[in-house]
Amino acid sequence: MKINSDNQTFQSKIKFVDYQIFKDKIAHLNPKKHEVGYPWNADTMKKGKNLFTTSILDCIAGGVIDNNSVTMFHLCTLNQEKARQNRLKGFSIKEFQRRLLEKIDLSKENLHGFLLGGFQMEENSKYNVNRLRKIKKIFEENLIPYSIFGARRDVHFFGRYTALYNNKEDTIYISNTLAGSRGLNGMGKELDVLEDGKLLYHTYTKIRRKYGVDYVRKEHTGSAEDFLKSQFREVSLCKPDHFV
């Protein structure tokens, strides 16, 4: 179902920040109240004014914002069998849908959301991208516009993503554990937020050689959107969400 966002009046900001800055922003928040944490399933979904989640690797996180609060989730995508082996609850789209619709008010005109995560390293890869598509379908069926940074590429050095929604600023802060850290290959910083807000980042081209796989490293300077497009196969903003 196509989302009609022409008449939307909300305007959330999306800002990519250095990982230390992200940690500073959540330092004063009580994790019991504000963190959407482990074990990362539908039961850990929360609704509040300032919520955050960390350690997004192959999980799928996101939220639904109504200008008064955010309903945030962080979902481990293990199937039921593997989840039981790790003493966790497996991914259940039905349970996720039930919990989400219990917490949000679909009648609010300014309702909108965001999605962050999921893996699709190769174009024909399945991994957990099918679970991402199921979540997107729930948003679309309920006419919830959303911004998405999803289906992670094979980027060689991954890092873990973090997300914070600040209600007072109506801003989604995103970071990655590599942001501001020393380069993983000993050559400068792997990912850095510059003073003008642009990002210095690297991409890697996989080359299959006779005796294994090698990666050719290339340095870039660009916007947060440029960086996220190098990391994810699906990057788009709902109107009029915008990067700052």
N, C-alpha and C positions, 0 to 999 in steps of 0.2 A: 504494500500500500504506500502510495507516495505521500510524503509529509508536506503540507502546505504551511510554509513559515512566512509568507509575505506580510502578514499582519502582526507578527511577533513584536512585542515592545520591550522584552527583556534584553539585557546587554551585559553578559558576563565577560570578564577579562580572563585571559589565559597567559600565564607568565612562567617561563622556564628559568629556574634559579640554580645557583651554585649549591652543591649538596650541603655544605656547611651552613649556608644561609637558610636552607630548608630546616636543618636541625635546630637552628636558633629560633625559627618561627614556631616550632612545636615544643620547645623546651619547657614552656610554662603551662602547657596543656596537660591535664590529668589523663593518662592513658585509659583508665577505666571508663571515663566519660567520653573522651574524644577520639580514641584510636579504634579503628576497625581492624582488629588483629587476628592472630592465630586462634583457631585452626582454619580460618578462611573458608567459611561456608555460608549458606543462607541464614543460619542462626546467628551469625556474628554481624549481620547487617545492622546499621544504626541510623537514627535520625537525630539531627542536632544542628546547631548553628555553626560550629567549627569542628570539622571532622577531618581526620587524616588516616592514611594507610601507607605502609612501607613494604619493602621486599617483594615488589612485583617483578617476577621473572617470567615464568610461563603461565602464571595465573591471569585472570581477567578481573579488572577492578573498574569502578565507575561510580556514578551517582546521578540522582535526579534532584534538581534545584528548583525551589519555588519562590526565591527571594527572601523568604523568612527562615528557611532551613534547607538542609541537604539530607537526602537519604543515600548513604554510601554503602557500597558492598566491595568485597574482595573475595573472589571465588577460586579455590583450588579446583583444577579440572581433571583430577584423577578419576578413573572409572571406579565402579563400586568394589571390584575385586582388589585392585591395587590400594584403594583407600583403606579397606579392611586390614590389609597387611601392615599399613602404617597407623592403624588405630584411629582412622579419620572417617568422616562422612564423605561419600563420593559425590560427584557433581550430579545435581538433580535440577533440571530446568523447571519442572513443575513446582518444586519447593521454592526455588528462586522467584518464580512468577507470583506465587501465593504471598510470600513475604513482602515483595516489592509493592504489590497492589494494596496490601493491607496498610502500608505506611504512607503512601502518597495520595494526594487528592487530584484526581484526573480532571476535575472541573475548573482548576485554576488555569487562567489563560496564559500565564507566564511560565508554565512548567517546561523545563528543558533539561537535558542530561549530557553526560559525557561517558565515553568508554576508553579504557586504557589497558592494553595487553593482548595476550593471545599470541600464538606462534604459527607462522606459515613460512618457514625458511626457504623453501623452493616453491615455484608457482604451482606445481602439481601436488604439493605436500598437503596432507590432511591434518596431522597432529591434532591440535585442539581448536583449529579455526572453525570447525563445524559448531562447536559450543559458542563461539563468538557470534556466529550467524544466528543461532537460536536466540541469543540475548537481543541482538539487533531486531529480530522479528517481533519480540515482545514490545520493544520500544515503538516500532512502526505500527503495529496493530493497535496500540493505545494512543497513537498520534502524539508521541513524545519526541520532539525534535532533539537531535543529539549531535555533539561533536565527537569525532572518533580518532584515536591514535592506536590502531590495532593491526594484528597479524605481523609479528616481528619477522624481519628478514634474517638471513644468515650474515651477521655483521662481524663475526669473529670474536670481538670482545663485547659482551652483553651488558654487564652491570645490572643493577636492580633499580626499578623505577619507584618513585614515591609520589603521592598526591595529597594535597591539602586544599580544602575549600574554606575560605574565610568569608563568613557571611557579611560582616560589616563592609568589607571592600568589594564584595561580590566578585571574588577572584579565585580561580583555580591555579594553585601553585604546583608545578611539576618539576621534579628533579630526577637525577640518576646518580647512583653511587660513584660513577666515574667522574662526575662533574667537579673539577677543581683538584682532582687527585693527580699524582705523578703518573706520567705515561707508563703504560703497562710494558712497553718494550724499551724503556729507558731513554726515550727520545721526547723530552718535553712533557706536556700534559696531553693525555688521550682526549679529553673533552674539557673545555674551559669556557666560562661565561665572561666575555670581555666587558670593559667599562662602558662601551656604547650599547650594550645589550645584545650584541651579536655573539654568535658561538663559534669557537674554533673546534673543529671536530675532524675525525678521520674516517675514511671508508676503506674497505678491503675488497680486492678482487681475487676470487679463488682461482688458482691455477693448478690443474692436475698434472703433475710431472710423473716421470717414469717410476720414481721410487716414493711417491706420496703426494701430498697436497701442500701447496705453498700459497701465501697471500701477499699481494702487492698493495702497499699502504699509500694512500693519497690524502694530503691535508686540504681542508676546506675552511673558509670563513663565510658564514651566512646567517640567516635568521633562524629563530627557533623552529619555524615551519620547515625550512630547508633541512635542518638537522633531523627532525622527526620523520620527514619523508625518506631520509636515508636509512632510517631505522625500521619503519613500518610500511607495509603494503597499502594500508588504508589510512589516509590522513585527510580529514575534511572538517570544516566548522559549520555548525548550523547558524543561520542568520539570527542576530548579527554578532554572535560570539566573535571575539577578535584577540589576536596576540598583542601583548604590550611589552 
